[in-house]
């Protein structure tokens, strides 16, 4: 259970990073590194935990496929499409990224995180990862609701207009078309 709490602490560190971005505090990227690091350690420890749930053999292969896809999408959204530092800043001012995965949905990394956790559970059969994954996905959802409703409207000029044109989590036909045109 300690790893479940540790994973939530990692997500809380990411919220602190967002709050530090709001204040434009120096060295705030250390909070992001710490948050991602703590959350990753908690996931890895939960995946390696002793308690197992026996699943059909085919679940392992499906799990690794989901894990790999989720990890790739999450890394693409958070680090490769536009590095974190340039996603939140252009010309010394915080700006909004509205192309690529951020045309798909306002929080595309949520799906990468969810598929990563679900896939890793199926691949490792870890009972702790099943419990942790549930709470981490739930905590991540509440975190992005907080970002979407309170934090990002303060951080990004035009966020309310962006909120009207790009779906929060579930892509629309229009947002999928925009994604494919701008990726």
C-alpha positions as CSV (number, residue, x, y, z in Angstrom):
1,X,0.0,0.0,0.0
2,X,3.0,2.3,0.5
3,X,3.7,2.2,-3.2
4,X,0.2,3.3,-4.0
5,X,0.6,6.4,-1.7
6,X,4.0,7.0,-3.2
7,X,2.6,7.1,-6.7
8,X,0.0,9.6,-5.6
9,X,2.8,11.7,-4.0
10,X,4.5,11.7,-7.5
11,X,1.3,13.0,-9.1
12,X,1.1,15.7,-6.3
13,X,4.6,16.8,-7.2
14,X,3.5,17.3,-10.8
15,X,0.7,19.5,-9.4
16,X,3.3,21.5,-7.5
17,X,5.2,21.9,-10.8
18,X,2.1,23.3,-12.4
19,X,1.6,25.7,-9.5
20,X,5.3,26.8,-9.7
21,X,4.7,27.4,-13.4
22,X,1.8,29.6,-12.6
23,X,4.2,31.7,-10.4
24,X,7.0,31.2,-13.0
25,X,9.3,30.1,-10.2
26,X,12.9,29.3,-11.1
27,X,14.1,25.7,-11.1
28,X,10.5,24.4,-11.2
29,X,11.5,21.7,-13.6
30,X,13.1,19.9,-10.6
31,X,9.5,19.3,-9.3
32,X,8.5,17.7,-12.7
33,X,11.6,15.4,-12.6
34,X,10.9,14.5,-9.0
35,X,7.2,13.9,-9.7
36,X,7.8,11.7,-12.7
37,X,10.6,9.9,-10.9
38,X,8.6,9.1,-7.8
39,X,5.6,8.0,-9.8
40,X,7.8,5.7,-12.0
41,X,9.4,4.1,-9.0
42,X,6.0,3.4,-7.4
43,X,4.8,1.8,-10.7
44,X,7.9,-0.3,-11.0
45,X,7.8,-1.4,-7.4
46,X,4.1,-2.3,-7.7
47,X,4.8,-4.3,-10.9
48,X,7.5,-6.3,-9.1
49,X,5.4,-6.9,-5.9
50,X,5.0,-10.6,-4.9
51,X,1.1,-10.9,-4.8
52,X,-0.1,-12.1,-8.2
53,X,-3.5,-12.5,-9.8
54,X,-3.6,-15.5,-12.2
55,X,-4.8,-14.4,-15.6
56,X,-5.1,-16.4,-18.9
57,X,-1.8,-16.7,-20.8
58,X,-2.9,-14.4,-23.7
59,X,-3.2,-11.5,-21.2
60,X,0.6,-11.3,-21.0
61,X,1.0,-10.6,-24.7
62,X,-1.9,-8.1,-24.8
63,X,-0.4,-6.5,-21.7
64,X,3.0,-5.9,-23.2
65,X,1.3,-4.5,-26.3
66,X,-0.8,-2.1,-24.2
67,X,2.2,-1.2,-22.0
68,X,4.4,-0.4,-25.0
69,X,1.7,1.6,-26.8
70,X,0.8,3.5,-23.7
71,X,4.4,4.3,-22.8
72,X,5.2,5.4,-26.3
73,X,2.1,7.7,-26.5
74,X,2.8,9.1,-23.0
75,X,6.5,9.9,-23.9
76,X,5.4,11.3,-27.2
77,X,2.8,13.6,-25.7
78,X,4.9,14.8,-22.7
79,X,8.5,14.8,-24.0
80,X,8.9,14.2,-27.7
81,X,6.2,16.2,-29.5
82,X,7.2,19.3,-27.7
83,X,9.6,19.2,-24.8
84,X,8.0,20.2,-21.5
85,X,10.0,23.4,-21.3
86,X,8.8,24.7,-24.7
87,X,5.3,23.5,-24.3
88,X,4.7,26.0,-21.5
89,X,6.9,28.8,-22.8
90,X,7.5,30.7,-26.0
91,X,9.1,34.2,-26.2
92,X,9.3,34.4,-22.4
93,X,5.5,33.9,-22.0
94,X,3.5,30.8,-21.3
95,X,1.7,29.5,-24.4
96,X,-0.8,26.8,-25.3
97,X,0.1,24.0,-27.7
98,X,-2.9,23.2,-29.9
99,X,-1.4,20.9,-32.5
100,X,-0.4,17.2,-32.7
101,X,-1.6,15.2,-29.7
102,X,-3.0,18.4,-28.1
103,X,-5.4,18.7,-31.1
104,X,-6.6,15.2,-30.3
105,X,-7.7,16.0,-26.8
106,X,-6.7,18.6,-24.1
107,X,-5.1,15.9,-22.0
108,X,-3.8,13.2,-24.4
109,X,-1.2,11.9,-21.9
110,X,-4.1,10.5,-19.7
111,X,-4.6,7.7,-22.2
112,X,-0.9,6.9,-22.4
113,X,-0.8,6.7,-18.6
114,X,-4.0,4.5,-18.4
115,X,-2.9,2.1,-21.1
116,X,0.6,1.9,-19.6
117,X,-0.8,0.9,-16.2
118,X,-3.4,-1.5,-17.6
119,X,-0.9,-3.2,-19.9
120,X,1.7,-3.5,-17.1
121,X,-0.9,-5.1,-14.8
122,X,-1.9,-7.6,-17.5
123,X,1.7,-8.4,-18.2
124,X,2.9,-8.8,-14.6
125,X,-0.4,-10.0,-13.0
126,X,0.6,-7.8,-9.9
127,X,-2.3,-7.4,-7.4
128,X,-0.6,-4.3,-6.0
129,X,-0.4,-2.8,-9.5
130,X,-4.1,-3.4,-10.0
131,X,-4.9,-1.6,-6.8
132,X,-2.3,1.1,-7.4
133,X,-3.3,1.6,-11.1
134,X,-6.9,2.2,-10.1
135,X,-6.0,4.9,-7.6
136,X,-3.3,6.4,-9.8
137,X,-5.7,6.7,-12.8
138,X,-8.3,8.2,-10.5
139,X,-5.8,10.6,-9.0
140,X,-4.5,11.5,-12.5
141,X,-8.1,12.2,-13.6
142,X,-8.7,14.6,-10.7
143,X,-5.4,16.2,-11.4
144,X,-6.3,16.9,-15.0
145,X,-9.7,18.2,-14.0
146,X,-8.0,20.6,-11.6
147,X,-5.6,21.6,-14.5
148,X,-8.5,22.0,-16.9
149,X,-10.9,23.9,-14.8
150,X,-8.6,26.1,-12.7
151,X,-4.9,26.1,-13.5
152,X,-4.7,26.1,-17.3
153,X,-7.2,29.0,-17.7
154,X,-4.7,31.0,-15.6
155,X,-1.6,29.7,-17.3
156,X,-2.7,30.0,-20.9
157,X,-4.3,32.9,-22.7
158,X,-7.2,31.7,-24.8
159,X,-7.7,28.4,-22.8
160,X,-11.5,28.9,-22.6
161,X,-11.6,29.1,-26.4
162,X,-9.4,26.0,-26.7
163,X,-11.7,24.2,-24.3
164,X,-14.6,24.8,-26.6
165,X,-12.8,23.4,-29.7
166,X,-10.8,20.5,-28.3
167,X,-12.4,17.7,-26.2
168,X,-11.1,17.1,-22.7
169,X,-10.4,13.4,-23.0
170,X,-12.5,11.6,-25.7
171,X,-11.6,12.8,-29.2
172,X,-14.2,13.9,-31.6
173,X,-14.1,13.3,-35.4
174,X,-13.0,16.9,-35.8
175,X,-10.3,16.7,-33.2
176,X,-9.0,13.4,-34.8
177,X,-8.8,15.1,-38.2
178,X,-6.9,18.0,-36.7
179,X,-4.5,15.6,-35.0
180,X,-3.7,13.8,-38.2
181,X,-3.2,17.0,-40.1
182,X,-0.8,18.5,-37.5
183,X,1.1,15.6,-36.1
